[in-house]
Amino acid sequence: MSSKYPEAFIEQALVKVYSRGHRSVKSVAEDLNVNQHTLKYWMKNKIMSNKDAPTAREKRPQDWTAAEQFAALKATHGLPDEALQAWCREHGIFPHHLTSWEAAFCVDVKESASGVREMRTLKDKVAKLEREIVRKNGALAEAAALLILQKKFRALWEDEA
């Protein structure tokens, strides 16, 4: 006897199997308490039925841009735990994604602060080197002028002698 699964269960199982990451289809099937071949059959049928229709994949957490991550952090800041869970379910992510995004933004801010200090140090060093180049160019021009005057002086005295 074969058991008939509801369409909603099949859809959820397919979402789970397509977002399984590095896990095998067999391990997902064991988690769902479904035969591995049944799950593969559902996958095959889903592919065949959606061949003509464009595939609209759910957005994975790693597909979110930095701007979207920041907007999500702003939207969920200060939400109570239940409201946060509901927001996460609605947008297809988990609360730990928000936590990791927040940590990444904080690290970027700290790195950018040290980067600002480093940039300032480099700018000061460049300005100092530019002043030194100007000074050395002046000295070089003065030396060149003295050499030219010396040549002219020698040439002048050689003509008179």
Residue pairs with C-beta under 8 A, 6 or more apart in sequence:
5 13
5 34
10 42
13 28
13 32
13 34
13 39
13 42
14 42
14 43
14 46
15 58
16 28
16 31
16 32
17 25
17 28
17 29
17 39
17 43
18 57
19 58
19 60
20 27
20 28
25 36
25 39
25 40
25 43
26 36
28 39
29 35
29 36
29 38
29 39
30 36
32 39
58 92
59 92
61 92
61 93
61 94
61 97
64 72
64 93
64 101
69 101
69 104
69 105
70 105
72 91
72 93
72 98
72 101
73 98
73 101
73 102
73 105
75 87
76 84
76 87
76 88
76 98
79 87
84 95
84 98
85 95
88 94
88 95
88 97
88 98
